[in-house]
Amino acid sequence: MKQEIKYFSPEMKMADLVEIDYRLLTVIARCGLPLGFGEKTVANMCAEADVDARAFILICNMYSCFGYVPAEESLKEADPLTILKYLQRSHRSYMDDGFSSMELSINELVAPCPAAQRKVILDFFEDYRTEVRSHFEYEETVFFPYVESVVSGGSTGDYSASIFEENHSNIEEKLKDLTNIVMKYLPAACSNILANKLLYSLFALSEDLGKHTEIENLILVPMVNRLEALKKSER
């Protein structure tokens, strides 16, 4: 039987969202919403934290509902800057917490490996972290400031959301390579317990990065496209 896609709404209790999908705790934290929901609705919690509830719900739907494509009206009503702040906090979460924790796990896992093999794995991880950092820096220094300018009605110059889409690389592919190394090619001396723990982290990170990309491509970019079109029509 095909699983029903659950769509969330601002009228739902915040605690009910988490009961439906505990992974939304990540979204809640990145949107700057505190725990201690009580019986408050999403709308109540968002109002208290000065977060646009419609944008928050868009993120939750995208994060939790497989195959979700937001309606044009939903994109029109939601605040792009709330989406932007979520993405910026996600970047910090990946770089400050996710990769730091993963580095410790990898170092512990490959400690029994011969020096040459250990270096290959650690260098592969460091190369991937550098690639992701570069990806995020482009967004933080080029695309995100552009979004802020478009939202505020500023000049768009020669840049556009379509240019961002053309240059928006997939940062999950190389992570799959690292996952395969851990899953298929570690020597027997490495701990299965540590390997499984790391694999869970890698799969979770891959899934999270995929959702991150979908939020950019299916929510933020269409929002900016609409604002660009409005600006052109006013000329």
N, C-alpha and C positions, 0 to 999 in steps of 0.2 A: 504493500500500500504506500502510495506517495505521501510523504510527510507534508502536512499543511504548513504553508509559509505564514508566519505570525508577523503582523505589522503592528508597530507600537504607535501610541498617541500620547499627547500631553496630558490627557485626562486620566491616564493610568497611574496607579501608585508606583512610586519609584522602586519600592521593594519588589513589586510584582515583575518588573523588568528583569531584575537580577535572578529571580526564581525561574523565569523562562529561559534565561541565558546568562549564566554566571560570568561569561567573558565580558559582559557589558560593564563589569566593575572597572575594567581598563579604560573604557570610554568615559565613564563617570569621572574617574580620576583625572584624565587628560583634559576634560572640560572644566576642571576646577570645582567640581561639586563634592561636598564633604559627605562622609557617611553619617549615620544617625538619622535615617529617613523618617522613622516613625510611620505615620499613616499619610504622609505628604504625597501629593501627586507630583508628576514630573514638572508640570507647570508651576507648582508652588516652589519646588526646589530650585528651578531655573530662575524664577523671579527673584528669589532671595540672593542668588549668586550672580545676578546680572548676566545671565546666559540666555541666549535666544532659544526658547524651547523648541521651535520648529526646526531650527538647524540641528539641535541636539537629537531630535527624533530622526531626522534624515540620516545622521551618522549611525544611530542605533540600528535602524532598518538596514542600512548598507552592511553594517558589521555582522548582523545576526541572521539576515534572511538571504539564503542562497538565491542568486539570480535576480535580486531586487534591482529594479531600474526606477529611479524617482520620477514622479510625474512632473510635467513642466510647471504646473501651478505650484507644486511644493517647492520647486527650486526658486520660483519667483518670489514666494512669500518669506523664505528663510534668509537669515543674515549671513552673507559671505564671510564677514570678519570672524564670526564664531567658528566657521569651518576652518578658516586660516589659523586661528589660535589653537584649535585642536591639532592641526597638522604640525605646527611649530612645537607644541608640547610633545607630540609623538616623536619628533626628531630628537629632542633632548632625552626622552625616555629610552630610545634605542641606543644612543651613543653613550649616555652617562650610566645607565643601569644594565640594559640588555647585553651589550657587547663586553662590558667590564666583567659581568658575572660569567659570561660565556668564556672569556679568556682564562679565568681562574679554573673553570671546569676542564677546558682543553689541556691546560698545563698539567693538571692533576692526572688526567686520563693518560696522556702520552709520556708521562715520566718514566715508565719502564722501557720505552722504545729505544732502539739504537739512536745515537745522536743525529745521524744523517736523516733517518726517517722522521724523528721528532722535529727537526728543522723544516722539513718539507711541509708538514702539517701546520706548524705554527706560522710559517711564512705564507701559506695559502690563506689562513685565517686573517693574518694581518693585511694581506693584499685585498681581501674582501672588505674588511673594515675600512680601508683607505678608499676603496671604490664607493662604498655607501656614504662615507663622509663627503666625498667630492660631489656625489649626487645631491645630497642635502644642501651643501653649500651653494650650489647653483640655484636651487629653489629659494633658499633663504636670501641670497644677494640679488637675484634677478627676478624670478617669477613672483615671489610673495610681495616685494615692494611694488611691483607692477600692479598686482591685484589691489593693494591698498590705494594706489593712485587712481585706478579705475573706479573703485567704490566711492572715493571722495570727489570724483568728477574732475580729476586732474588730467594732464596731458598723457596720451598713450604713446606718443612718439612712433617709432617704426616697429616697436615690439607688439606682439599680440598673443592671445591664448593659443592660437593655432601653431605658432612657432614653438611654444612650450610643448605642445602635443607631439610635434615632429621630433623633438629632441628628448622626449621623456623615455629614458631607457628602463629596461626591466632589471631590477636589482635582486630578483629572487633566484634567477637561473644559477648563478655561481654558488648560492647557498645550497642548492640541491647537490652540487658537486661535492661540497664539504660534507653534507649528510651522507652521501654514498661512500666517501672515504671512511667515515666513522663506522658505517654499517657493514661495509664489505671488506675493508683492507687493513684493519688494525691487527697487530700480532696477538697471539693468544695470551701474552703476558699482561695485556691491558684488561682492566676490570670490566666485566660485563655490566655490573651495577652502575659504574660511572659512565659507561658508554650509553646505556639506556637512558640515564638521566640527561646526558647531553643531547641525545637524539630527540627526546621530548622537547627540550628547549629549542632545538633547531627547527623542528616541525612547527612549533608554536610561533616562532619568529617568522618563518616563511609565510604562514597563514596570515599573521598580523601585517606583514609588509604587503601582502596581496590586497588586503582590505584597505590599507593606506593608499595604495595605488588606485584602487577603484574609487575611493572617496575623492581623490584628486581628479581623476578622469571623468567620472560620472556625476559628480556634484559640483566641485569648484570650477572646473573648466567650463561647463555649460552655463553656470552663473555668470562668469566673466564674459563669455560669448554674447550673452543677452545684453549685458551692460555696454559692451562694445558696439553692438548693433543699435542700441538706443542712442548712444553718443553720435554715431554716424548719421542717424536720422534727424538729429537736431541741427546738423550743420546746414 
